[in-house]
């Protein structure tokens, strides 16, 4: 390995590596599949390496990386919806519930909630799913605005509409005896 590529590797580790976990979590929220999330992050990293000099000058490389990731995801979604190839149904992993020893009632409630959410999630618009997923991951309105390329006000309005639509979908989804806390009306 020559000195220049060693220097580039060190720069990449310093600037980009601290954002790997955030990129992967956001990719998991967008794709909901480990393999697809890994592919999405890898594509972002492939695009980031040649732009390393530009990224180093940014105040918030994470915002730039997440914006690139979001755009790659949207472009891939558009390609797949226009493609004549039909994807096989995805296997869901809703039965796995990680917790610190909850009781049987809490396990059942969490399981029903996840199943109900998994059923209505595809009914949301693609942008609504992306915004809700990233917001649930902890991103602020300002960060989401930077990722989506719109104002923070627009993000807040879109988040409000997405939450309202999700609540309506969840209320209309049959859940047996299960009740969602905070969504009684």
C-alpha positions as CSV (number, residue, x, y, z in Angstrom):
1,X,0.0,0.0,0.0
2,X,1.5,3.3,-1.0
3,X,1.6,6.4,1.3
4,X,-1.2,8.2,-0.5
5,X,-3.7,5.3,-0.1
6,X,-2.7,4.9,3.5
7,X,-3.4,8.6,4.0
8,X,-6.7,8.3,2.3
9,X,-7.6,5.3,4.5
10,X,-6.8,7.3,7.6
11,X,-8.8,10.3,6.4
12,X,-11.7,8.0,5.6
13,X,-11.6,6.4,9.0
14,X,-11.4,9.8,10.7
15,X,-14.2,11.5,8.7
16,X,-16.6,8.7,7.7
17,X,-16.2,5.8,10.1
18,X,-17.9,7.6,13.1
19,X,-21.1,7.7,11.1
20,X,-21.3,4.0,10.2
21,X,-23.7,3.2,13.0
22,X,-26.1,6.0,12.2
23,X,-26.0,5.2,8.5
24,X,-26.7,1.5,9.2
25,X,-29.6,2.3,11.6
26,X,-31.2,4.7,9.1
27,X,-30.7,2.2,6.3
28,X,-32.4,-0.5,8.4
29,X,-35.4,1.8,9.1
30,X,-35.6,2.6,5.3
31,X,-35.2,-1.0,4.0
32,X,-36.3,-3.1,6.9
33,X,-33.9,-5.9,5.8
34,X,-30.3,-6.4,7.0
35,X,-29.0,-7.3,3.5
36,X,-30.6,-4.3,1.8
37,X,-29.4,-2.0,4.6
38,X,-25.8,-3.3,4.2
39,X,-26.0,-2.8,0.4
40,X,-27.4,0.7,0.9
41,X,-24.7,1.7,3.4
42,X,-22.0,0.2,1.1
43,X,-23.3,2.3,-1.8
44,X,-23.1,5.4,0.3
45,X,-19.5,4.6,1.3
46,X,-18.6,4.0,-2.3
47,X,-19.9,7.5,-3.2
48,X,-18.3,9.1,-0.2
49,X,-14.7,7.9,-0.8
50,X,-14.2,10.0,-4.0
51,X,-15.8,13.0,-2.3
52,X,-13.7,12.7,0.8
53,X,-12.0,16.1,0.3
54,X,-15.4,17.8,0.0
55,X,-16.8,15.9,3.0
56,X,-13.9,17.0,5.2
57,X,-14.9,20.6,4.7
58,X,-18.5,20.1,5.9
59,X,-19.6,21.0,9.4
60,X,-22.0,18.0,9.4
61,X,-20.8,15.1,7.3
62,X,-23.5,12.9,8.8
63,X,-26.2,15.1,7.2
64,X,-24.5,14.9,3.8
65,X,-24.1,11.1,4.1
66,X,-27.7,10.6,5.2
67,X,-29.0,12.8,2.4
68,X,-27.0,10.8,-0.1
69,X,-28.3,7.6,1.5
70,X,-31.9,8.8,1.3
71,X,-31.5,9.8,-2.4
72,X,-29.9,6.4,-3.2
73,X,-32.8,4.7,-1.5
74,X,-35.4,6.7,-3.4
75,X,-33.7,6.2,-6.7
76,X,-33.6,2.4,-6.0
77,X,-37.2,2.4,-5.1
78,X,-38.1,4.2,-8.3
79,X,-36.0,1.8,-10.3
80,X,-37.7,-1.2,-8.7
81,X,-41.2,0.1,-9.2
82,X,-40.5,0.7,-12.9
83,X,-38.8,-2.7,-13.4
84,X,-40.8,-5.6,-14.9
85,X,-39.2,-7.9,-12.3
86,X,-41.5,-8.6,-9.4
87,X,-39.9,-9.0,-5.9
88,X,-40.6,-12.0,-3.8
89,X,-42.6,-11.4,-0.6
90,X,-40.2,-10.5,2.3
91,X,-40.0,-12.7,5.3
92,X,-40.8,-10.7,8.4
93,X,-39.0,-10.9,11.6
94,X,-41.8,-9.5,13.8
95,X,-41.8,-12.5,16.2
96,X,-38.4,-11.5,17.7
97,X,-39.0,-9.2,20.6
98,X,-36.0,-8.0,22.6
99,X,-36.6,-6.9,26.1
100,X,-35.3,-7.1,29.7
101,X,-37.6,-9.8,31.0
102,X,-41.1,-8.5,30.4
103,X,-44.1,-10.4,31.5
104,X,-46.3,-12.4,29.1
105,X,-48.9,-9.6,28.8
106,X,-46.2,-7.1,27.7
107,X,-44.8,-9.6,25.3
108,X,-48.2,-10.2,23.7
109,X,-49.0,-6.5,23.5
110,X,-45.6,-5.8,21.9
111,X,-46.1,-8.7,19.4
112,X,-49.6,-7.5,18.4
113,X,-48.4,-3.9,18.1
114,X,-45.5,-4.9,15.8
115,X,-47.7,-7.1,13.7
116,X,-50.3,-4.4,13.4
117,X,-47.7,-1.8,12.5
118,X,-46.1,-4.2,10.0
119,X,-49.5,-4.6,8.3
120,X,-50.2,-0.8,8.0
121,X,-46.6,0.4,7.4
122,X,-46.7,-0.3,3.6
123,X,-49.9,1.7,3.3
124,X,-48.0,4.9,4.2
125,X,-46.4,6.8,1.4
126,X,-42.7,6.2,0.9
127,X,-41.7,9.6,2.1
128,X,-43.9,9.3,5.2
129,X,-42.2,6.0,6.0
130,X,-38.8,7.4,5.6
131,X,-39.5,10.5,7.7
132,X,-41.1,8.5,10.5
133,X,-38.4,6.0,10.5
134,X,-35.6,8.6,10.7
135,X,-37.4,10.6,13.3
136,X,-38.0,7.5,15.4
137,X,-34.2,7.0,15.1
138,X,-33.8,10.3,16.9
139,X,-33.1,12.7,14.1
140,X,-34.3,16.3,14.7
141,X,-36.5,18.3,12.3
142,X,-33.5,20.3,11.3
143,X,-31.5,17.2,10.5
144,X,-34.4,15.7,8.6
145,X,-34.8,19.0,6.7
146,X,-31.1,18.8,5.7
147,X,-31.6,15.1,4.6
148,X,-34.8,15.8,2.6
149,X,-33.6,19.1,1.2
150,X,-36.7,21.0,2.5
151,X,-37.3,23.5,5.3
152,X,-37.7,22.4,9.0
153,X,-41.2,23.8,8.8
154,X,-42.1,21.5,5.9
155,X,-40.6,18.5,7.7
156,X,-42.8,19.3,10.8
157,X,-45.9,19.5,8.6
158,X,-45.0,16.3,6.8
159,X,-44.3,14.5,10.1
160,X,-47.6,15.6,11.5
161,X,-49.4,14.4,8.5
162,X,-47.5,11.1,8.5
163,X,-48.3,10.5,12.2
164,X,-52.0,11.4,11.7
165,X,-52.2,9.0,8.7
166,X,-50.5,6.2,10.7
167,X,-52.9,6.7,13.6
168,X,-55.9,6.5,11.3
169,X,-54.5,3.4,9.7
170,X,-53.8,1.8,13.1
171,X,-57.3,2.7,14.4
172,X,-58.9,1.0,11.3
173,X,-56.7,-2.1,11.5
174,X,-58.4,-4.9,13.4
175,X,-56.4,-5.7,16.5
176,X,-58.6,-8.0,18.5
177,X,-58.6,-7.0,22.1
178,X,-55.4,-5.0,21.8
179,X,-55.6,-1.2,22.4
180,X,-52.9,1.3,21.4
181,X,-52.1,3.6,24.2
182,X,-52.6,7.2,23.2
183,X,-54.7,6.4,20.1
184,X,-58.1,5.9,21.7
185,X,-60.0,8.6,19.8
